[in-house]
Amino acid sequence: MNTYLAAACAAIISFASPVSALDVAVHYIKQEVAALPTLSNLDPIPDDLGAMGAKLALEDNITTGRFLGHMYSLTTTVVGVDEDFEQAVLGALGQTDLLILDAPAQFVLDAADALQAKDALMFNAAAPDIALRSSDCRSNVLHSLPSRAMRSDALMQFFVKRRWSDIAMIAGTTPQDVAFAEALEGSAKKFGLKISASKTWAFDSDMRRNAAQEVPLFTQEFGDYDVLLVADEANDFARYIPYNTWHPRPVAGSEGLTPRAWDRVVEQWGAAQLQSRFVEQAGRPMQDVDYAAWAAMRSIGEAVTRTGANDAASLRGFLLSDEFELAGFKGRPLTYRGWNGQLRQPIALSHRGALVASAPLEGFLHQRSELDTLGLDLPESACTAFNE
């Protein structure tokens, strides 16, 4: 065992630059937002969502860094709903140029555009907005959370494999629901599928009592279809759709077959070990934003280990290079897209009890990486900031 440990340590050190003491400070900033009202409280949003993923990755970084003289620290700041996020960002930038942002898209843009952030490296761990990876991209922001386009593309690949070409869709009215519905429509077109009918869910009645009466009537006029998509990002009404539709058809999207960055039902590729460690630490399963925060923190750790540097410019350059790979417990190495800073990663397609598939699915090929069949490929992205 001692021989094995010595060999492992030697391997770690051999990948890094000459050993030298480094302090690597990372600041995690979470913007609280008012929660949307939902009928059910069965799936509450944890107060420590995201932050616990970064904390777990910190332990991993410390373990590796101990052999190299690299010392990691993580500071977490929670910004209240009515408090100043940009001020919190400026305060953090006075201490470190490495930030993980857990905030809606506009807050991410405000942080990235601050004069003091020009030379910083920020990770977006919570905003799935497609525009952040396209026309609104910023060269100092990398994205460890999958975009909505990546999630919707994963679903459409599954539909293509199952030959479910005729699709119906129900979408909610919130901006998040509309954005997910638009992503689903874009992905359907991308993969040659058709959303033949769609309706907006605008009920304000209590579906816990009325779903069995309202949902069949609501879906009856769709006619026949292969699968029903539901765009309900808060999972307010989506949970009441399965088994209540007029036609007995599969449900996907926000309920039924769901595309996720991470799910507790994923057990392959060593994921069970990560799951158990997270549950032991947090007392709950890991969720998408937790995983994105973990991936951001581990990306920093891997880049520091391989470069022997702790400044944002050096780390960013390595993260966007062909040399970077992150072992993310998803069956294949994760890398960042050089044209918009998005972390390439498989998407889990699961239901509440099991993993169904992992996208990209077999047969979807790409000249560069099969993972680039998910989300904005180079010709599809309007991001130009990474070319400057």
N, C-alpha and C positions, 0 to 999 in steps of 0.2 A: 504493500500500500504506500509506504514512504517513497519507494522508487517511482510509483505512478504519479504521486503528487509532485515530485521533483520534476518529472518529465513534463507534466501539465504546466507547471509554472514556467519552465524554460520555454515552452511553446508560446505561452502568452507574451513573455518578454521579447521573444525573437520577432514578433510581429510589430513591436513598438519601436520608436526611436530610442536612442540611448536613455537609460533610466535617469530621471531627474525628478525632484520633488515638484509637484504641481498642485495648486488649489483650484478646484473646479466648482464654482458657485452657480447654482441654477435657481431661478425664481419662478414659482408657479403662481399665476394670478387668475383668480376665478371671479367672474362677474355674475352675481346673483341676478336672476330675472324672475319676474312675477310668473308663477306657475299658472298654466291654463286650467280653468275649472274642468273637471272630468266627473262623470257619473260614478265611476268606480274608484275605490282607494286600495284595490288589491295589489297594485304595482306602484308603490310610492317612490318618488325620486330621492335617493339617498343624499343626505347633506354633504357627505364626503365623496360624492361622485367625481371621478377624475383624479382627485388629489391622492386617493389611495393607490391608484395605479402608478403615479409618479413615485410615491413613497416605496413601493415594492421594487421598482427599478433602481431606486437609490441604493437599496441594499445590495442588488446585483453589482452595481457599479463600484461600491465600496469593497466588495469581495475581490473583484479583479484589481482594483486600484491599489489594494494593500500590497501586492507584490511589486508594484511599479513606483511606489512613492506618490501615487495620485490620491489626493484627498477630496472627496465630494461632499457638498452640502446642499441642502434644499430648503428654501424659504417659501412658505405658502402665505399668500395674502388673499383674503376673501373680501370683495368689494360689494357693499350692500346695494340694493336696488336703486336707492336715491343718492348713492355716493359717486365720486368722480373716478372712473376707471382710468382715464388718461393720466390723472395725477398719480395714481398707484403705479402705473407703468413707468412714469418718469422717476418716481422714487426708487423703483427696482433697478432702473438703468444706471442709477448712481452707484450701484453696488456690483452689478454684473451685466455682461452683454449677452447672456444666455437666458431666454425667457420661454416659458410654456404658457400659452394663453388658452384659457377655458372661458370663452365668451362668444356672443353672437358676432356675425360677420362685420357689422359696422364698427364694433368695438375693436376687432382685429385690425381693420383698416386704419382706424384712428391711431392705434398704437404703432402700426408700421410706418405711418406717415409723420410721426413726431420727429422733429429735427434731431433729437438725441438718439433716435433709433436707427439712423441711417447705416451705421456700421454694426448693428446688433444682429443676432440670429434668433428668430422667434419661431416657435412651433405652434401651429393651429391644431388644437386637440379636440375642438368641440363644434366648429362651424362646418356643416356639410355643403354649403352653398357652392354651386358650380361656378359662379362668376369669380370667386376667389381663386380658382384655378385657371381662369380664362381672362376676360377683359379687365377684371379688378385684381389681378395677381400683383404681388409685391416681391421683389427679389430678396428681401430680408425675411420672408415668411415661408417656411416649409409646412407641409400638411401631413400629419400622421393619422388623421381621421379620414376614412374614405369619403369621397364626395357622393352626393345623391346619384349622380350619373353612374358611378361604379356599382352602387347597390341595385339600381334599376337595370343596368346592363346584365348583371348576374342573373336576375330573374328572367330576362328575355332569352338568355342563353338556355336556361332550363326549359322554357316554353318551346324553343326551337327543337330541342332534343326530344321533347314529348309530343311534338307536332300540335301544340295548342296554338293555332294561328288566329282564332277568332276570340277576341278579348272584350269584355265589358269592364267598366270602371265606375266606382263610386268615390268621389273626392269630398273632403270637408271644406270648410270655408276659411280657415286660418291661413295666413301667408305661408306657413310651413307646409300645410296640406296642398296648397296650390303649387308650391315649388316642387313637391314630390310628384304630384300629378303630371306636371310639365316634364319632369325627368323621365317618368314612365312613358309618356307619349313620345319623347325624343328617342328613347331606347327601342321602343316598338318599331319606329320607322327605321332606325339604324339596322335592325336585324330582320327587316322585311315582314314584320307582323302588323296587325291592324287592330286598333281599338275601335270597334264598330259602333259602340254605344257608350255614353257616359252620362252620369247624373251627379248633381250636387246634393250632398246631405246637409239639410238645414233644419232638421227637427230639433225642437227644444223640449220634447216630452221625455219622460223617464223610460228609457229603453229597457231598464231592468224589469219592468212590468209589461211593456208594450211590444218588445221585439218580435215575439211570435205572431203578433197581428200586423205590425207595421212593415217589417222587412219583406215578407212575401209579396205584399201589395206593391211595395216600392220597387222590387226587382222583377215583377211580373212582365212589365212592358219592355224589358231588355230583349225578349224573345230568347232564342237559343244562343249559346256561346260555349266556349271550351273552358274558360277560367275567368273568375271575377277578381279584378284588382281593387284594393281599397287603399286610398291615400288618406291616412289619419295619423299624423305624426305624434299626437298626444295619446293615441289609442283610447279615445273617448267613446266612439261608437263602433269602432272596428271589431271589438271583441264580441259584439252581439250579431254580427253578420253570418258567421259559419253556422250551418245547419238550419238557418231560418230563411234561406233564399227560395224563390219560387221553383227554380230548377236545381236539382242536386248536383252542384258543380264545385270544384275546388276553389278555395279562396286564397289569395296571395297579396303580398304588399305589407301593409301594417298589421295584418293578422293572418293566421294560417301559415303559409310558406313565407317566411320573412327573410330578407337579406340583411346580414349583420357583419360588422367588423369582428365581433366576438360573441360567443354564446356559451353558457355553462354546459351545454350538451356536447360541445366539441371535446373529444377525448384522445384523438390521434395525435401523432407527431410530437409527443411529449407534453401536449396541452394539459393533460390531467394533472401533471406536476405543478404547472403554473396556476391552474385553477385551485388546487388544494392549498398552495402557499398563500394565494390571495384571500381565500375564505378564512384561513387561520388568522390572517392579519386584520381583515375588514369585517368578518362576521357575516358576509353576504357574497353572492356570486359576482364575478367581474362582468362589467357591462362595456358597451362600445367605447365610451369616453374614457373609462378606466384603462382600457387596452391602448387607446391612442396616446394617453399620457404616459403609460409605461413604455410604449414604442419610442416616444419622443425622448424620454430620459435615457433609455438604453441606446438610442442613436448617438446621443452626446457621449455616453460612456464608451461606445465602440470607436467613435471617431477620435476621442482623446487617447485611447489605448493604442490605436494604430498610428497616430501622428506624433504623439508625445507633445501636443500643443493644447492650449486651453483658450485661445482667442477665437472670436467668432469667425473671422475671415478664413483662418486655416481650417477650422472645423467645417464650415460651409463648403469650401472647395473640395474637401475630401468626401463629404456626404453626397455631393452631386457627381462625383467621379465614378468611373467603372470599377474602382477598387473597393468601394463600400458595399458591404452586405450585412444584413441584420438577421440573426436567427430568431424568428418571431413565432415559433411553435405553430406554423401554418402549413408545413409540408414543403416549403421552398423558400429560398433566401428572399428577403425584402430589400428593395432598393428605391432610390428617389429618382423621379423623372427629371431630367435635366432641363426640360422646357417649361415646367410650372411648379416644381418642388413637391409634387404629390408622391407620397409613399406608395409604391406598388405593393399590392397585397391581395391574397385570395379573399373572397367573400363567402361566408358561411350561409348556406340556404337551409333553414331549419324551421321546425315548428316547436311548440312548447315542450315536446318530449324527446326529440331526437334530431340529429343532423341528417338531412336528406342528401345534400350534395355540397361540394365546394367548388366555386367558380374561380377561374375560368374552367369550363367543362372541356372534356376531351373532344377534339375536332375543331376547336376554335383556334386557329393558328395566327401567328403574327411574325413578321420578318425580324423583329427585335426581341420581343418577349411576349409570351402568351398573356402575361398579366396586363399588357397594354391593350388587350381587347376589352378591358373594363375601364370605363371612364373616358376622359378626353385624351385621345391620341394626339400626337404632334400636329397633324393637319387640322384637327378639330378645335384645338385650343387657340384662343386669340391672345394668349399671354406673350408679351414681348419683353417684359422686364428682365427675364433671365438671359436675354441675348445681349444686354448692354454691358 
